[in-house]
Amino acid sequence: MAVALGLSPQKALLNDFNSHLMNFYFWLQKGLYIDVNFENDSCYYYSCRERFNQLIFNGEANSKEAANLFYFMNRTGYNGLCRFNSKDQFNVPFGRYKTINYPKDFSEYTPTLKRWDFSSVDFLELPLKPTDFIYADPPYDVQFTRYSATDFKWEDQIRLAEWLTCHSGPVVASNQATERIMELYQSLGFSITFLEAPRRIACNGDRKPVREILATKGINL
């Protein structure tokens, strides 16, 4: 979505409540090179998943090994899902891909990412300036929202929208165009733009385009 909006910031703060995703970006920023020969094999996949969950349990979730395994499971797991249970254990089953390419050298991303900061906190804790531009992309208003240990519930959708309303700088928020999402943002004075978005990841394998919204405040798209 950031590409669709034409965003190419010189400096940015990227925040996501999924700390494992942010750990992967942190190692990308350092010039990640993966020195493991990954295998598209179910037994190998489940052994890696067990090792990854053990790293979390041991307090080593911020390690390079954890970043490597997160990358492998994201490419190899079922339908590209990222899903954790309430104990912060990754539980996506093995995927069904005939062949998978596993790039190893990610150093080309370092020049861009070195200008950015990464965090994994609740959005209320973000150190923002009144004039900062915010792009918010919360978990969509659908049944599946647990892609981290903490679920993102409807109350969090409301809390986010109200927080964005109070920000004095420009704001763009994306979400699936459910009736209550549209009503929520319209009731708070946001302008709504509709678009058909391709869907490359889905829990049920459905790849048909979905109707989404861009809710904007203080900006013209």
Secondary structure, 3 states (H helix, E strand, C coil): CCCCCCCCCCCEEEECCCHHHHHHHHHHHCCCECCCCCCCCHHHHHHHHHHHHHHHHCCCCCCHHHHHHHHHHHHHEHHHCCCECCCCCECCCECCCCCCCCCCECHHHHHHHCCEEEECCCHHHCCCCCCCCEEECCCCCCCCCCCCCCCCCHHHHHHHHHHHHHCCCCEEEEEECCHHHHHHHHHCCCEEEEEEECCCCCCCCCCCCEEEEEEEECCCC
